Amino acid sequence: MAERSTRGAGQMTAGPPSAAPSPDVADRSAAEAWRAGRDQAVDEVKAVVRDMVETQRRKAVETLGGMADALHRTAKDMGGENQTMARYTDLAAERIEDMVRYLRQSTLNDMISEAEDFARRQPWWVIGGAAAAGFIAARMIKGPAVEPEPASPAVPQPAPSLAPPELVPSAGEPS
């Protein structure tokens, strides 16, 4: 049996060794608990983001579907007046309907996967799009350009003379 001090520095009692976990076990246990908490928080954030994306996807489907219907009606209304414009309007409505079908049928993971594939195939388009988005965001953050109003002088200033300086009377001389 091992002796262990349980009271003071000089008193020893006989008994089994302490059942306290070793520092390595405690550290591993704390790390595992931290990882489990982190993983749970990440899963919760992912769920919230997925819900937000799903809500926005449904709104986009409704809005774009309404836009496609309006374009089809517009094309039908202008059919007799301008055939070419009606054809292009109808074509635009069909492309929007294709987008609506894609949004209805695709999951978030499908869209992310396709975006990643496109970025690998066409990196310059992605870089250009990111640059354009950055310029637009900077412009929006900066705010609208406001031109200053021209200052109107309190006292009207005489127009500059085209005569040589020696012929222009000074302020103290009579004219």
C-alpha positions as CSV (number, residue, x, y, z in Angstrom):
1,M,0.0,0.0,0.0
2,A,1.1,3.5,-0.7
3,E,1.2,6.1,1.9
4,R,-0.3,9.4,1.1
5,S,-0.5,12.7,3.0
6,T,-4.1,13.8,3.4
7,R,-3.9,16.3,6.2
8,G,-0.8,18.2,6.8
9,A,2.9,18.1,5.9
10,G,3.8,15.7,8.8
11,Q,0.8,13.4,8.9
12,M,0.7,10.3,6.7
13,T,-2.2,7.9,6.3
14,A,-2.3,4.5,4.7
15,G,-4.7,4.0,1.9
16,P,-5.1,3.4,-1.8
17,P,-3.7,5.9,-4.3
18,S,-6.0,8.8,-5.3
19,A,-8.6,8.3,-8.0
20,A,-8.0,11.7,-9.6
21,P,-7.4,11.5,-13.4
22,S,-3.9,12.1,-14.6
23,P,-3.2,15.4,-16.3
24,D,-3.0,13.8,-19.7
25,V,-6.5,12.2,-19.3
26,A,-7.9,15.5,-18.1
27,D,-6.4,17.5,-21.0
28,R,-7.7,14.9,-23.5
29,S,-11.1,15.0,-21.9
30,A,-11.2,18.9,-22.0
31,A,-10.0,18.9,-25.6
32,E,-12.7,16.4,-26.6
33,A,-15.4,18.4,-24.9
34,W,-14.2,21.6,-26.6
35,R,-14.2,19.8,-30.0
36,A,-17.7,18.5,-29.4
37,G,-18.9,21.9,-28.5
38,R,-17.2,23.5,-31.5
39,D,-18.6,20.8,-33.8
40,Q,-22.1,21.4,-32.4
41,A,-21.8,25.2,-32.9
42,V,-20.6,24.7,-36.5
43,D,-23.5,22.4,-37.2
44,E,-25.9,24.9,-35.8
45,V,-24.4,27.7,-37.9
46,K,-24.6,25.5,-41.0
47,A,-28.2,24.7,-40.3
48,V,-29.1,28.4,-40.0
49,V,-27.2,29.3,-43.2
50,R,-28.9,26.5,-45.1
51,D,-32.3,27.7,-43.9
52,M,-31.5,31.3,-45.0
53,V,-30.3,30.1,-48.4
54,E,-33.4,28.0,-48.8
55,T,-35.6,30.9,-48.0
56,Q,-33.8,33.2,-50.4
57,R,-33.9,30.4,-53.1
58,R,-37.7,30.2,-52.7
59,K,-38.1,33.9,-53.0
60,A,-35.9,34.0,-56.1
61,V,-38.0,31.3,-57.7
62,E,-41.2,33.2,-57.0
63,T,-39.8,36.5,-58.2
64,L,-38.1,35.1,-61.3
65,G,-41.2,33.1,-62.2
66,G,-43.3,36.2,-62.0
67,M,-40.8,38.1,-64.1
68,A,-40.8,35.3,-66.8
69,D,-44.6,35.4,-66.9
70,A,-44.6,39.2,-67.3
71,L,-42.1,39.0,-70.1
72,H,-44.2,36.3,-71.9
73,R,-47.3,38.6,-71.6
74,T,-45.3,41.6,-72.9
75,A,-44.0,39.6,-75.9
76,K,-47.5,38.5,-76.7
77,D,-48.8,42.1,-76.5
78,M,-46.1,43.5,-78.7
79,G,-46.2,40.6,-81.2
80,G,-48.0,42.5,-83.9
81,E,-46.0,45.7,-83.5
82,N,-42.4,44.5,-83.5
83,Q,-41.8,40.9,-84.2
84,T,-38.1,41.1,-83.5
85,M,-38.5,42.7,-80.1
86,A,-41.2,40.2,-79.2
87,R,-39.0,37.3,-80.1
88,Y,-36.1,38.6,-78.0
89,T,-38.5,39.3,-75.1
90,D,-39.9,35.8,-75.3
91,L,-36.4,34.3,-75.5
92,A,-35.4,36.2,-72.3
93,A,-38.5,34.8,-70.6
94,E,-37.5,31.3,-71.6
95,R,-34.0,31.8,-70.2
96,I,-35.4,33.0,-66.9
97,E,-37.7,30.0,-66.8
98,D,-34.6,27.8,-67.3
99,M,-33.0,29.5,-64.3
100,V,-36.2,28.9,-62.2
101,R,-36.2,25.2,-63.2
102,Y,-32.6,24.9,-62.1
103,L,-33.2,26.6,-58.8
104,R,-36.2,24.4,-58.1
105,Q,-34.3,21.2,-58.9
106,S,-30.9,21.9,-57.4
107,T,-29.8,21.6,-53.8
108,L,-27.4,24.0,-52.1
109,N,-24.6,21.3,-52.4
110,D,-25.3,20.9,-56.1
111,M,-25.0,24.7,-56.7
112,I,-21.8,24.9,-54.6
113,S,-20.3,22.0,-56.5
114,E,-21.1,23.5,-59.9
115,A,-19.7,26.9,-58.8
116,E,-16.5,25.2,-57.8
117,D,-16.3,23.3,-61.1
118,F,-16.9,26.6,-63.0
119,A,-14.2,28.4,-61.0
120,R,-11.7,25.6,-61.8
121,R,-12.5,25.7,-65.5
122,Q,-12.8,29.5,-65.9
123,P,-10.7,31.1,-63.2
124,W,-10.3,34.4,-65.1
125,W,-14.1,34.9,-65.2
126,V,-14.3,34.4,-61.5
127,I,-11.4,36.8,-60.8
128,G,-13.0,39.4,-63.1
129,G,-16.4,38.9,-61.4
130,A,-14.8,39.3,-58.0
131,A,-13.0,42.5,-59.1
132,A,-16.3,43.9,-60.5
133,A,-18.1,43.0,-57.3
134,G,-15.4,44.7,-55.3
135,F,-15.6,47.9,-57.4
136,I,-19.4,48.0,-57.1
137,A,-19.2,47.3,-53.3
138,A,-16.6,50.1,-52.9
139,R,-18.8,52.5,-54.9
140,M,-21.8,51.6,-52.8
141,I,-19.9,52.1,-49.6
142,K,-18.4,55.4,-50.7
143,G,-21.9,56.8,-51.5
144,P,-23.2,58.9,-54.3
145,A,-21.0,61.5,-55.9
146,V,-22.2,64.9,-54.9
147,E,-21.0,67.8,-57.0
148,P,-20.4,70.9,-54.9
149,E,-22.6,73.8,-55.9
150,P,-20.7,76.7,-57.4
151,A,-20.0,79.4,-54.8
152,S,-21.7,82.7,-55.6
153,P,-19.5,85.6,-54.6
154,A,-21.0,88.1,-52.2
155,V,-19.7,91.0,-54.3
156,P,-19.8,90.6,-58.1
157,Q,-16.3,90.4,-59.5
158,P,-15.4,92.3,-62.6
159,A,-14.7,90.3,-65.7
160,P,-10.9,90.0,-66.4
161,S,-9.6,92.5,-68.8
162,L,-8.0,91.5,-72.0
163,A,-6.0,94.7,-72.2
164,P,-2.3,94.7,-71.3
165,P,-1.7,95.4,-67.5
166,E,-0.2,98.9,-68.2
167,L,-3.4,100.1,-69.8
168,V,-5.7,98.9,-67.0
169,P,-6.3,101.6,-64.4
170,S,-5.3,100.6,-60.8
171,A,-7.7,100.9,-57.9
172,G,-6.4,104.3,-56.8
173,E,-6.5,106.0,-60.2
174,P,-9.5,107.7,-61.6
175,S,-10.8,106.2,-64.8
